[in-house]
Amino acid sequence: MSYTKEQIQAAVEAKGYAWFNDDANKTYDVNIVGVRNSSTGLKVTNLFDDVITLSYKDENGNWQYHEWANTTEPGTKGVMEFHNANGVARLKPGQYRSSHAIGLHQGKYEALKQCGNLTVYRDSNKDMKYDETRTDTGIFGVNIHHAGVDSTYVENWSEGCQVFKRIADFNEFMAIIHKAAAIHGNHFSYTLIESADIKNLLI
């Protein structure tokens, strides 16, 4: 999947979500948007086949757009060996305002750590198909972090987390996040949409 800033913005706004921002004097007011691959349906692919995007205005007031491979869904080990009695978490699409802040992922390294309520689907039947019948809202440690140097399979890198495939990509992302935090404070919104949301706008 590969998109443009304009496609991401159009899909976000079509959902009625906030887009930050069209003020030329306000820089690094970042739009963090994950795009889940709709073409795979509810199948557990165990692949980093989604993307996470970042759109913002730089110091010169010009829009910048970044897109990196990630997963928005748990992998095979996460689905089969989940650690929550209610089932493995899979983030429900939506916009979650001030849901994350810079903090330590599992006490190990800086990432975007969940600090506000998120809504997840819960799946406990281990049939390798994601369920969307039960939801759960709260703080579950659904962070935005990285996998390995360049991971091939998701496995249990995610049990609800939004996970970068490559550490180098994640480091690039976090460098921008730190610039944003220095200007606007340590609070970030996260938006998750489906690739179908973009495709439908193109029809």
Secondary structure, DSSP 8 states (H G I E B T S, - for coil): ----HHHHHHHHHHTT-------TT-----EEEEEE-GGGTTB---B--EEEEEEEE-TTS-EEEEEEEEESS--HHHHHS-SSTT-EEEE-SEEEEEEEEEEEETTTEEEEEE-S-EEEEEE-S-SSB---S-EEEE-----EEE-SSB-SB-TTS-SS-EEESBHHHHHHHHHHHHHHHHHH-S-EEEEEEEHHHHHHHH-
